[in-house]
C-alpha cells in the first residue's frame, strides 16, 4: 500500500491536535459556565461535581483534568465572576479618562448596579454567596481581584474628596460607596423581607438615588 507523503502525515496530525485542543477548550469553557450557574443557584457546598459534569455533558473526570479539582474549579468561577462583575481593565480605563471625577463615579455606580440587578447574572450571585459564607478561596479573591479594583476606586474618591491615599477616611468613603451596591447582590429575591421591595424600584431611579447619596455623602465628609 502506498504510504502518504511525510508532509501530508504531519498535516493530518497537526489538524487532529488542533481539533483536540479546540474540543478540550470547549469542554473546559462549558464546565466553567455550568458550574458558575449551579454555584450561583445552590452554593459551593450543595453543588456536586457529578451534577456539573452531567449538565455540561462531560465525563466526571473532566473537572480534575481541566481544573485540577472541584475546589480549583470554584476558585476559577469566583475569579471569573468578579472579573465580569467589575472588570479591572474597564475600571482602569474609566479612572484614566478625561471625564470629571464625579462623572467617573456616576459611571461606576451605573455599571455595577446594572450588573447586580440583572436577574440572569450569575456573577453577582456567586460573589454574594462568597461574601455571606466565605470559603478558603475568599482570601485569594480579595487579593487577586478585589484589592486592585478597590485601589483604583480609592484613587478616584481621593480625587473627589481631597483625602490623600492612606488616609483612613478614604477607605471608609470607598466602602460606603461599594456597600449599597453589594447589598443589592445579597438580597434573596425569593425570601420575603423589607429589602426585597428595593428590587422592585425602577433601575434608573435606583441608580439616581445611589449616585446622589454617594455625591452628597462625599461632599459632606470632605468639608
C-alpha angles and dihedrals in degrees: 000000000000112000119224115251115270091245091054091050091051091049091052092049092048091050091051091050092050091048091049092050091047092051091046093050090048090052092048092051091046092052091049092050094048093044091050092054094045095045088050092051102040108014129242097283094051098046114088123204089234092060092048092051094045093053092042091050090236136131115264090244091057094088093057091042096053102029107018096238144359089262091054090049090054091049090051090052091049094049094045091045093055091045090056093041094052115006114210090210093052092045091048091049090050092049091051096046123110093242119118112268094248091053089051089052090050090051091051093051092046092052098046095044091049091053095045094048092053104107090202092055111111090179097074093041094053092047091046092052090050091051093049096042109020119205129199087276095063092091091052091049092052094046098043103036115007103049099048089053092042089056091052091051090046090055090051092049090046087058090052099044102030091233110143121240107271095034108130089223089064093058090048091052092048092051090048090057095047100040099071090050092050090047089064089057096053097049109111106229091200098048116079112235140137088260093058091073090065090067089059092063121105108270094229092049090050092050091048090052093049092048094048091046091050094047093046093046094049091047091052094047093047093057 
